[in-house]
Amino acid sequence: IKICTHYTDAKGNTVPYQPGLRYLSKLKPHYIEVPGWDGKSCQNARSAEELPVHALKFLSLMQQILQTPVVATTTGPSRKHFLTF
């Protein structure tokens, strides 16, 4: 899974994200890559602890990057797929 961490301009300066193809086409995205996981195995999870290890690591990384706790996630379209932490 590729996660864009930030953008730089032609001079290498970090710039804030703004939506818009014209704006973004002038910038270079910087990514980190993390291992993926089998999505079908996630749908069988009934608690956060049952998620695949790489899914848990991904959620932990998102908490670090966004500096906010993950309190819930979903693994599918129905209510039974809603998991809290």
DRENTORKOL-3810 file (N, C-alpha, C; in nm, 4 decimals):
REM DRENTORKOL-3810
@n.u->0.0860; n.v->-0.1165; n.w->0.0000; ca.u->0.0000; ca.v->0.0000; ca.w->0.0000; c.u->0.0903; c.v->0.1222; c.w->0.0000
@n.u->0.0691; n.v->0.2118; n.w->-0.0942; ca.u->0.1457; ca.v->0.3355; ca.w->-0.0996; c.u->0.0690; c.v->0.4455; c.w->-0.0271
@n.u->0.1401; n.v->0.5168; n.w->0.0605; ca.u->0.0812; ca.v->0.6267; ca.w->0.1374; c.u->0.1598; c.v->0.7530; c.w->0.1043
@n.u->0.0916; n.v->0.8537; n.w->0.0522; ca.u->0.1571; ca.v->0.9807; ca.w->0.0238; c.u->0.1743; c.v->1.0570; c.w->0.1549
@n.u->0.2993; n.v->1.0895; n.w->0.1882; ca.u->0.3275; ca.v->1.1584; ca.w->0.3143; c.u->0.3368; c.v->1.3095; c.w->0.2981
@n.u->0.3811; n.v->1.3546; n.w->0.1809; ca.u->0.3913; ca.v->1.4982; ca.w->0.1561; c.u->0.4233; c.v->1.5238; c.w->0.0090
@n.u->0.4197; n.v->1.6520; n.w->-0.0274; ca.u->0.4502; ca.v->1.6953; ca.w->-0.1633; c.u->0.5632; c.v->1.7969; c.w->-0.1589
@n.u->0.6448; n.v->1.7974; n.w->-0.2667; ca.u->0.7485; ca.v->1.9004; ca.w->-0.2797; c.u->0.7330; c.v->1.9687; c.w->-0.4158
@n.u->0.7766; n.v->2.0958; n.w->-0.4191; ca.u->0.7727; ca.v->2.1708; ca.w->-0.5448; c.u->0.9021; c.v->2.1460; c.w->-0.6224
@n.u->0.9199; n.v->2.2166; n.w->-0.7344; ca.u->1.0359; ca.v->2.1972; ca.w->-0.8211; c.u->1.1675; c.v->2.2294; c.w->-0.7513
@n.u->1.1635; n.v->2.3135; n.w->-0.6484; ca.u->1.2850; ca.v->2.3488; ca.w->-0.5737; c.u->1.3128; c.v->2.2537; c.w->-0.4576
@n.u->1.2220; n.v->2.1573; n.w->-0.4356; ca.u->1.2394; ca.v->2.0619; ca.w->-0.3273; c.u->1.1788; c.v->2.1057; c.w->-0.1956
@n.u->1.1061; n.v->2.2164; n.w->-0.1966; ca.u->1.0414; ca.v->2.2651; ca.w->-0.0746; c.u->0.9122; c.v->2.1885; c.w->-0.0486
@n.u->0.8891; n.v->2.1526; n.w->0.0759; ca.u->0.7636; ca.v->2.0878; ca.w->0.1132; c.u->0.6514; c.v->2.1895; c.w->0.1053
@n.u->0.5423; n.v->2.1498; n.w->0.0404; ca.u->0.4275; ca.v->2.2392; ca.w->0.0234; c.u->0.3020; c.v->2.1699; c.w->0.0763
@n.u->0.2037; n.v->2.2477; n.w->0.1200; ca.u->0.0812; ca.v->2.1872; ca.w->0.1722; c.u->-0.0028; c.v->2.1262; c.w->0.0606
@n.u->-0.0793; n.v->2.0249; n.w->0.0964; ca.u->-0.1715; ca.v->1.9627; ca.w->0.0017; c.u->-0.2873; c.v->2.0568; c.w->-0.0270
@n.u->-0.3224; n.v->2.0636; n.w->-0.1541; ca.u->-0.4434; ca.v->2.1327; ca.w->-0.1978; c.u->-0.5034; c.v->2.0489; c.w->-0.3089
@n.u->-0.6350; n.v->2.0298; n.w->-0.3106; ca.u->-0.6948; ca.v->1.9532; ca.w->-0.4200; c.u->-0.6859; c.v->2.0299; c.w->-0.5505
@n.u->-0.6872; n.v->1.9590; n.w->-0.6571; ca.u->-0.6856; ca.v->2.0213; ca.w->-0.7894; c.u->-0.5737; c.v->1.9652; c.w->-0.8742
@n.u->-0.6092; n.v->1.9110; n.w->-0.9897; ca.u->-0.5101; ca.v->1.8487; ca.w->-1.0764; c.u->-0.4057; c.v->1.9472; c.w->-1.1273
@n.u->-0.4460; n.v->2.0686; n.w->-1.1574; ca.u->-0.3517; ca.v->2.1676; ca.w->-1.2085; c.u->-0.2440; c.v->2.1977; c.w->-1.1038
@n.u->-0.2847; n.v->2.2129; n.w->-0.9794; ca.u->-0.1918; ca.v->2.2398; ca.w->-0.8690; c.u->-0.1025; c.v->2.1178; c.w->-0.8441
@n.u->-0.1628; n.v->2.0009; n.w->-0.8332; ca.u->-0.0872; ca.v->1.8807; ca.w->-0.7995; c.u->0.0069; c.v->1.8371; c.w->-0.9111
@n.u->-0.0239; n.v->1.8683; n.w->-1.0359; ca.u->0.0609; ca.v->1.8257; ca.w->-1.1470; c.u->0.1988; c.v->1.8917; c.w->-1.1421
@n.u->0.2122; n.v->2.0003; n.w->-1.0689; ca.u->0.3404; ca.v->2.0708; ca.w->-1.0578; c.u->0.4233; c.v->2.0221; c.w->-0.9390
@n.u->0.3686; n.v->1.9288; n.w->-0.8621; ca.u->0.4342; ca.v->1.8838; ca.w->-0.7399; c.u->0.4786; c.v->1.7384; c.w->-0.7503
@n.u->0.5752; n.v->1.7026; n.w->-0.6663; ca.u->0.6218; ca.v->1.5649; ca.w->-0.6595; c.u->0.5685; c.v->1.5022; c.w->-0.5307
@n.u->0.4909; n.v->1.3934; n.w->-0.5423; ca.u->0.4432; ca.v->1.3252; ca.w->-0.4214; c.u->0.5530; c.v->1.2352; c.w->-0.3649
@n.u->0.5563; n.v->1.2222; n.w->-0.2340; ca.u->0.6518; ca.v->1.1338; ca.w->-0.1664; c.u->0.5723; c.v->1.0263; c.w->-0.0929
@n.u->0.6123; n.v->0.9021; n.w->-0.1145; ca.u->0.5374; ca.v->0.7889; ca.w->-0.0619; c.u->0.6212; c.v->0.7039; c.w->0.0332
@n.u->0.5507; n.v->0.6374; n.w->0.1244; ca.u->0.6074; ca.v->0.5246; ca.w->0.1962; c.u->0.5213; c.v->0.4056; c.w->0.1567
@n.u->0.5786; n.v->0.2869; n.w->0.1592; ca.u->0.5038; ca.v->0.1671; ca.w->0.1244; c.u->0.4980; c.v->0.0745; c.w->0.2447
@n.u->0.3816; n.v->0.0185; n.w->0.2675; ca.u->0.3620; ca.v->-0.0779; ca.w->0.3750; c.u->0.2967; c.v->-0.2030; c.w->0.3154
@n.u->0.3185; n.v->-0.3185; n.w->0.3776; ca.u->0.2588; ca.v->-0.4412; ca.w->0.3251; c.u->0.1061; c.v->-0.4376; c.w->0.3311
@n.u->0.0437; n.v->-0.4992; n.w->0.2344; ca.u->-0.1010; ca.v->-0.5116; ca.w->0.2325; c.u->-0.1454; c.v->-0.6375; c.w->0.3056
@n.u->-0.2737; n.v->-0.6692; n.w->0.2956; ca.u->-0.3291; ca.v->-0.7875; ca.w->0.3617; c.u->-0.4493; c.v->-0.8355; c.w->0.2824
@n.u->-0.4957; n.v->-0.9554; n.w->0.3129; ca.u->-0.6101; ca.v->-1.0153; ca.w->0.2447; c.u->-0.7390; c.v->-0.9533; c.w->0.2967
@n.u->-0.8079; n.v->-0.8811; n.w->0.2127; ca.u->-0.9307; ca.v->-0.8134; ca.w->0.2527; c.u->-1.0421; c.v->-0.9081; c.w->0.2938
@n.u->-1.0473; n.v->-1.0259; n.w->0.2318; ca.u->-1.1528; ca.v->-1.1212; ca.w->0.2675; c.u->-1.1350; c.v->-1.1725; c.w->0.4098
@n.u->-1.0114; n.v->-1.1860; n.w->0.4556; ca.u->-0.9896; ca.v->-1.2322; ca.w->0.5925; c.u->-1.0348; c.v->-1.1264; c.w->0.6930
@n.u->-1.0307; n.v->-1.0002; n.w->0.6536; ca.u->-1.0765; ca.v->-0.8924; ca.w->0.7415; c.u->-1.2266; c.v->-0.8993; c.w->0.7640
@n.u->-1.3012; n.v->-0.9392; n.w->0.6628; ca.u->-1.4465; ca.v->-0.9412; ca.w->0.6748; c.u->-1.4945; c.v->-1.0405; c.w->0.7798
@n.u->-1.4129; n.v->-1.1378; n.w->0.8128; ca.u->-1.4502; ca.v->-1.2355; ca.w->0.9154; c.u->-1.4169; c.v->-1.1875; c.w->1.0556
@n.u->-1.3419; n.v->-1.0795; n.w->1.0681; ca.u->-1.3037; ca.v->-1.0286; ca.w->1.2005; c.u->-1.4257; c.v->-0.9711; c.w->1.2711
@n.u->-1.4408; n.v->-1.0055; n.w->1.3958; ca.u->-1.5512; ca.v->-0.9536; ca.w->1.4768; c.u->-1.5010; c.v->-0.8601; c.w->1.5862
@n.u->-1.3689; n.v->-0.8455; n.w->1.5950; ca.u->-1.3077; ca.v->-0.7505; ca.w->1.6879; c.u->-1.1783; c.v->-0.7019; c.w->1.6239
@n.u->-1.1287; n.v->-0.5895; n.w->1.6714; ca.u->-1.0056; ca.v->-0.5331; ca.w->1.6162; c.u->-0.8892; c.v->-0.6303; c.w->1.6318
@n.u->-0.8883; n.v->-0.7056; n.w->1.7391; ca.u->-0.7795; ca.v->-0.7998; ca.w->1.7656; c.u->-0.7735; c.v->-0.9117; c.w->1.6616
@n.u->-0.8828; n.v->-0.9366; n.w->1.5918; ca.u->-0.8873; ca.v->-1.0420; ca.w->1.4907; c.u->-0.8412; c.v->-0.9949; c.w->1.3525
@n.u->-0.8100; n.v->-0.8678; n.w->1.3382; ca.u->-0.7614; ca.v->-0.8168; ca.w->1.2099; c.u->-0.6220; c.v->-0.8718; c.w->1.1807
@n.u->-0.5861; n.v->-0.8861; n.w->1.0528; ca.u->-0.4508; ca.v->-0.9301; ca.w->1.0180; c.u->-0.3463; c.v->-0.8326; c.w->1.0739
@n.u->-0.2295; n.v->-0.8839; n.w->1.1039; ca.u->-0.1254; ca.v->-0.8029; ca.w->1.1669; c.u->-0.0889; c.v->-0.6814; c.w->1.0815
@n.u->-0.0851; n.v->-0.6961; n.w->0.9497; ca.u->-0.0500; ca.v->-0.5819; ca.w->0.8641; c.u->-0.1595; c.v->-0.4757; c.w->0.8637
@n.u->-0.2841; n.v->-0.5161; n.w->0.8808; ca.u->-0.3935; ca.v->-0.4187; ca.w->0.8922; c.u->-0.3790; c.v->-0.3391; c.w->1.0216
@n.u->-0.3449; n.v->-0.4069; n.w->1.1296; ca.u->-0.3243; ca.v->-0.3384; ca.w->1.2578; c.u->-0.2056; c.v->-0.2434; c.w->1.2516
@n.u->-0.0989; n.v->-0.2853; n.w->1.1840; ca.u->0.0183; ca.v->-0.1982; ca.w->1.1690; c.u->-0.0169; c.v->-0.0754; c.w->1.0851
@n.u->-0.0987; n.v->-0.0941; n.w->0.9816; ca.u->-0.1435; ca.v->0.0175; ca.w->0.8981; c.u->-0.2221; c.v->0.1180; c.w->0.9811
@n.u->-0.3159; n.v->0.0702; n.w->1.0613; ca.u->-0.3963; ca.v->0.1588; ca.w->1.1447; c.u->-0.3093; c.v->0.2329; c.w->1.2470
@n.u->-0.2099; n.v->0.1648; n.w->1.3007; ca.u->-0.1175; ca.v->0.2283; ca.w->1.3941; c.u->-0.0376; c.v->0.3390; c.w->1.3242
@n.u->0.0076; n.v->0.3112; n.w->1.2027; ca.u->0.0813; ca.v->0.4123; ca.w->1.1254; c.u->-0.0071; c.v->0.5324; c.w->1.0956
@n.u->-0.1340; n.v->0.5097; n.w->1.0617; ca.u->-0.2262; ca.v->0.6204; ca.w->1.0358; c.u->-0.2428; c.v->0.7073; c.w->1.1609
@n.u->-0.2477; n.v->0.6448; n.w->1.2771; ca.u->-0.2560; ca.v->0.7214; ca.w->1.4024; c.u->-0.1340; c.v->0.8114; c.w->1.4187
@n.u->-0.0162; n.v->0.7569; n.w->1.3877; ca.u->0.1065; ca.v->0.8361; ca.w->1.3997; c.u->0.1087; c.v->0.9509; c.w->1.2999
@n.u->0.0782; n.v->0.9215; n.w->1.1758; ca.u->0.0833; ca.v->1.0245; ca.w->1.0710; c.u->-0.0192; c.v->1.1344; c.w->1.0966
@n.u->-0.1417; n.v->1.0949; n.w->1.1303; ca.u->-0.2499; ca.v->1.1915; ca.w->1.1480; c.u->-0.2544; c.v->1.2517; c.w->1.2881
@n.u->-0.1782; n.v->1.1946; n.w->1.3786; ca.u->-0.1721; ca.v->1.2406; ca.w->1.5177; c.u->-0.3110; c.v->1.2470; c.w->1.5811
@n.u->-0.3876; n.v->1.1420; n.w->1.5566; ca.u->-0.5205; ca.v->1.1284; ca.w->1.6157; c.u->-0.5504; c.v->0.9796; c.w->1.6306
@n.u->-0.6209; n.v->0.9410; n.w->1.7353; ca.u->-0.6467; ca.v->0.7980; ca.w->1.7545; c.u->-0.7492; c.v->0.7427; c.w->1.6561
@n.u->-0.7276; n.v->0.6187; n.w->1.6162; ca.u->-0.8280; ca.v->0.5449; ca.w->1.5395; c.u->-0.9186; c.v->0.4796; c.w->1.6428
@n.u->-1.0452; n.v->0.5119; n.w->1.6400; ca.u->-1.1386; ca.v->0.4571; ca.w->1.7388; c.u->-1.2317; c.v->0.3525; c.w->1.6787
@n.u->-1.2401; n.v->0.3481; n.w->1.5453; ca.u->-1.3262; ca.v->0.2512; ca.w->1.4794; c.u->-1.2801; c.v->0.2330; c.w->1.3353
@n.u->-1.3176; n.v->0.1200; n.w->1.2779; ca.u->-1.2904; ca.v->0.0931; ca.w->1.1371; c.u->-1.3982; c.v->0.0003; c.w->1.0848
@n.u->-1.4065; n.v->-0.0142; n.w->0.9550; ca.u->-1.5003; ca.v->-0.1081; ca.w->0.8957; c.u->-1.4242; c.v->-0.2048; c.w->0.8065
@n.u->-1.4791; n.v->-0.3234; n.w->0.7910; ca.u->-1.4169; ca.v->-0.4245; ca.w->0.7063; c.u->-1.5110; c.v->-0.4686; c.w->0.5949
@n.u->-1.6241; n.v->-0.4006; n.w->0.5838; ca.u->-1.7223; ca.v->-0.4348; ca.w->0.4819; c.u->-1.8419; c.v->-0.3414; c.w->0.4905
@n.u->-1.9453; n.v->-0.3681; n.w->0.4114; ca.u->-2.0566; ca.v->-0.2747; ca.w->0.3990; c.u->-2.1652; c.v->-0.2830; c.w->0.5067
@n.u->-2.1707; n.v->-0.3898; n.w->0.5846; ca.u->-2.2819; ca.v->-0.4032; ca.w->0.6790; c.u->-2.2402; c.v->-0.3686; c.w->0.8223
@n.u->-2.3389; n.v->-0.3589; n.w->0.9099; ca.u->-2.3127; ca.v->-0.3239; ca.w->1.0501; c.u->-2.2188; c.v->-0.4218; c.w->1.1180
@n.u->-2.2268; n.v->-0.5481; n.w->1.0818; ca.u->-2.1421; ca.v->-0.6482; ca.w->1.1455; c.u->-1.9935; c.v->-0.6262; c.w->1.1147
@n.u->-1.9651; n.v->-0.5429; n.w->1.0146; ca.u->-1.8275; ca.v->-0.5142; ca.w->0.9758; c.u->-1.7688; c.v->-0.3927; c.w->1.0482
@n.u->-1.8471; n.v->-0.3312; n.w->1.1359; ca.u->-1.8025; ca.v->-0.2125; ca.w->1.2108; c.u->-1.7279; c.v->-0.2590; c.w->1.3365
@n.u->-1.6016; n.v->-0.2192; n.w->1.3493; ca.u->-1.5192; ca.v->-0.2605; ca.w->1.4627; c.u->-1.4736; c.v->-0.1373; c.w->1.5401
@n.u->-1.4781; n.v->-0.1446; n.w->1.6723; ca.u->-1.4274; ca.v->-0.0362; ca.w->1.7565; c.u->-1.3026; c.v->-0.0825; c.w->1.8284
@n.u->-1.2236; n.v->0.0137; n.w->1.8703; ca.u->-1.0989; ca.v->-0.0160; ca.w->1.9417; c.u->-1.1127; c.v->0.0186; c.w->2.0875
END
